[in-house]
Amino acid sequence: MATPSTTDTEDSPSAPLVSCFVTGTGLATRRPLLALVPLLSGLLSLDQLERAARADTAFQLNFALPVPLADLWTFLDAPTREGVTVFGYSARTVQRQPELLGGALLVAGGALLLLGLLTAVYLGAIDDALAGRRSEHLANLRQHAPVTLAFAALQFLGLLVLLGIGTLGTGTGSIRGSAGPLVLALLGGIVGLYLLTPGVYVGVAARLGPRTAFDRGIDVALTSEYLAFALCHALAVVAVSVPLSAVGFAGGLGSLVFVAPVAAPVGLVLNGATMAFVRSQVDGGVESPEDLGEGPPPAPAARPPSDGADRDPDSPLDSGPDTEE
């Protein structure tokens, strides 16, 4: 059924990438309420909102790789006057009040836990929309939370590594002594994000546990097709970040709250495009925007699943109902 898409892919290498972003746009048009998740995620980052509201910035030029949940902070960065900080605190502040780190770790861990649960429901609904299924949010939470929470745990582990390196220089009130290892850790975090993010999408799309999902996701990340997609994603973020940051930093907190609902649907487009790309890798074809219906595709009511010529019983993506009355 997906042979025309395969033919187009072979004729034009850029066609699959364009198709993914068109599919993401169609998803955001048909399921606009899904944008509430990235909107909530962006507004719940109170520390970033506070720092961005106080920032003396005209505009920003931000790059961003694909992430499980793209929100306001995919397009904007909350700068600090002290430069590199530890959870927003300067090294000198951490030296004087080390107990601040404990509270910051608890807040960061709780935020990642909440985002992990939200992402399970969010990406599950995106995958349902692309597959033409009705979403069952509690079922998606139970099914996909293991892989999204595993990703959140890896993020928290990365924060701990950065925390350890960032506090090496607090004895002198400076982080210069740990600048080299900190840069290496930041580069390692970028590489880790690039390699692990596809695994979250694979886990949701193929109904896999964390270990298998991340193994298959790394295989996807190492392909030239995913590299091209990630670069297109980064360029799309660049194009949006300039006007969005110019407005967002123009009037303090009020401007940031104003642009958050603008960033949310754009983030949904990017997440939908990433899911469409990953589905094309694990399912053999990207659904066209016309296929993004509100319910499952029609099927003969009297035909049992085992007799269906158009179904692949081994496909983990074909889990919708066989009939609709």
Disulfide bonds with the S-S distance in Angstrom:
none
